[in-house]
Amino acid sequence: MTFWDIWLQEAGGIVGDYFTFATTAFILFYIILKKPMWFRKVQKKMPKFSDYGRDITYSMISVTIFATVGLATFTIFRDYTNTYANISDYGWVYYVFTWVWMLFIHDTYFYWMHRAMHHPVLFKHVHLVHHKSTNPSPWTAYAFHPLEGVLEAAILPILAFTLPVHRSAIAWFFLFQIVYNVYGHLGFELYPKGFHKTWIGRWINTSVAHNQHHGKFDGNYGLYFLFWDRMMGTIRSDYDATYERSTGRTQLSYVED
């Protein structure tokens, strides 16, 4: 296969994941289940069609960046990474541990990178592209300015060049990443009522938390967890109230705009 063939294969895989999960979520929650699940819609309004088009356009740009970084990491510099092919080299316990480690590393990297993106200069010229979706949808998951796309993709070489990680673990991890990213931008809360105050739920990032970030532009910077937000005092003070309102049956009927 030529370099171009490999790149197309890489890009095709990412595009496939993006459209598979974003489309599935969109059809389920924005068409089929919109009315019965409306009480769980964080913002009681629908995004504009122009928002969908903009998000998909920027997501396709992001895909080209992700494919390029992936190709460079696993094809050009593959022999220099710490990825391995045989699970028996380190065993299943270590394989599972790498998932915990990747979740922690990615969440930590994302939190601090994301906060940096909110510096006035970077926000205005870079991160504002993502925040144009003040009422995000599943299509918003990869809608980044090209520079932010590079920063988002940088987690891949960070993982590949540090602790040994099985190649399939990285592949499954990034599949999980897009699924959780789509959930984070879904606009509907799927976790149960009261989950945010359970011993584990208070540390888990939710669709409500990230939706607040898009709507209010500050606070709730985490990706998978709320560890850093709670430790650094960046969890929004109205998070609990918004979660409770978004999971309570206070508004059952869908009203057309």
N, C-alpha and C positions, 0 to 999 in steps of 0.2 A: 504493500500500500504506500502511496505517496504521502508526503507531509500534508497536502491539501485534503486527501481522502480521510486521514486520521482526524484532522481538525473538523471536517464536516460530520464525521461520526460522533465526535465529542459534543459538538454543538447540537446535533440532532437529538442526542440523549438528553441534554439539559432542556432543550425546547420541549421534548416529549414529556418530561417530568412536570415542567411548568404548566403546560396546557392541560395535561391529564388531571392534575390536582386542582388547579385554578378553575378549570371548566367544570369539573365534577362539583366542587364547592359552590360555584356560581349557579349551576342548574338546580342543585338541591335547595340552597337557601335564598336565592334571589328569584326563583321561579316556582318550584314545586312546594317548598315549605315556607315560603315568605309569609303568608298570612297566619298559619298556625304557630309559627315561631316568632312572630312580630314582637311579642312581649319580651323576647330576648335580644332584640335589635338594640345595640348600645345607643346609637343616634337614631331617633325615630324619623328618619328620612332616607331616601335612596340616593346614591351617588348619581351624577349626571352621566349621560352617555359619552360626553366629551372626556370625562374622567377615565372611563374604561379605555377609550382609544389612546389617550396620552400614556396611560400606564402600560398598555401592551407594547406601544412603540418603544418606550424607554426600556422595557423588560427585554425586548429583542436585542437592543444595544448591549445590555448587561450580559446577555447570553453569549455574545461574541467575545466579550472580555473573559467571562468564566471559562469558556472553551479554550481560549488562548493560554490562560494561566494553567488550566488543567493539562493541556498538551505539553507545555513547557515543563511542568512538574513531573509528569508521569511518562513522558517520552524522551525529551531532550536531556533532562537531568535525573532520570529515573535511577540510574546506577549510583547516584550520590545521595539518594533519599534513604530514610530508615524504614521504608516499607518492606514487608516480607510476604512470601507466597504460601508458606506451609504453616498451618496453625500449630502443628506439633512442635515447631521451633520454640514456642513460648508457652503453649498450652491454652486451654479454654478459660482458665481463671484470669490469666493475663489478657486474653482477648476481650473478656467482659470488662475488665478494669480499664482498657483503653477507651471504651465507650464513656465511662464516668469521667475519665481524664479529658476526652475530646469535648464533652459537654461543658466542663469547667473552663477549659482553655478558650473555647469559642465564646462562651458567655462573657468571660472576663475581657477578652479582646474586643468583643462587640460593644460592651458597656462603655469602655473608655474611648474607643474610636467614635462611637455614637455621640458621646458627650462632647468630644472635640469637634464633631461636625456642627455642633450648635454654637460654636464661637461665631460671633456676628459676621466675620469675613467669610468663613467656610460655609456658614448657613446660607448667606445671600447668594454666593456664587456656585455652590455645590449641592448642599443638602436640601435646599428649597425645592428642587425637582421632586424629591420623594414626598415632601410636605405639601405639594400642591393638592394632594389627595387628603383634604381635611376630614373627609368621611370615607375612609379606605374600603376597598373591596378585595376579593381574592386576587384580582389582577395587579394589585399594588405591590405584591410580594417582592418582585425584582425590578421595580420601577426606580432606577437610580441614575443620577448623573454619571457619565463615564468615569470621572475621577473617583467617585464614591464606589462605583462598580469595581474598580481596581482594588480599593481598600477592602471591600467586602470579600473579594476573591483571595486576598492575601492570606486568609486563614488556612487555605489549602496547603501552600508550602510551609506555613508555620507548623502544621500538624505533621506533614510528611518528613520534615527535616529535624524533628526533635526526637521524642521517644519512638521506639519501633512500633509500627502500626500495621496490622494485616490489611492488605489491599481491599478485601471484601468489607472490612470494618469501616474503612473510609467511604466506600461506595454506599453502604447502607446508612451510614451516618448522614451523608449529604442528601440522601433520599428522605430521611427523617427531618432534616433541616428544612427542606422545601415544604413538607407537610405542615410542620409547626409554624413556618413563616406564613403560609396560606391561612392557617387558623388565626394567627395573630392579627392578620389584616381582614379577617372574615366580616367583622362588623356585627356578628352575633356571638353571644357567649354560650359556650357548650358545657363548661364545667357546672356542676350542680349548685343550687342555692346553698349558701353558707360555706362553700368550699374555701373561699378566701380567708376564712378564720380558723380553719383546721390546722393541726400541727404541721402538715406538709403543704397545704394550700396557700398559706401565707408567704411561702417562699417561691411559689410557682408563678411565672408570668402568665397572664391571661389575655384574652382578646379584649376585655374591658380595659386593662391597663394600657395596652398598646394603642387602642382606639382613643383613649384619653390623650395620649402623647400626640397623636395626629391632630386631634381637635383643639388641644390647648397649647401645643408647641413646646412644652417643657415638662420635665419630670418623667418618671417611668421609662428609663433608658435601656432596661434589660432586654434580653432576647429570650432565653428559656426560663430564667429565674429572676427573683426579685432580691437576691442576696445583696448585690452591690447597691441597689436602690435603697434598701433599708439601712445598710451600713453607712452609706454616704448621705443619707437624709434627702434623697431625691425622689422618694415615693410620694406621689401626689396626696395631699391631705384629704381630697375628696374621693379617693379611690374606693374605700370601703362603701361609702354611700352610693357611688355610681354602680358598683358591682351588685349591691343589694337591689337597687332599682332595676338593673338590667336582667335580673334573674327572678324578679317577683312579678306576679301576674297583676300588675297595676294598670296595664294598657293592653288589652287582648286583641282589639280589632285593628286591622290595617286600614289606613286612610290614604287614598291617592293624593299625591301632591297637587 
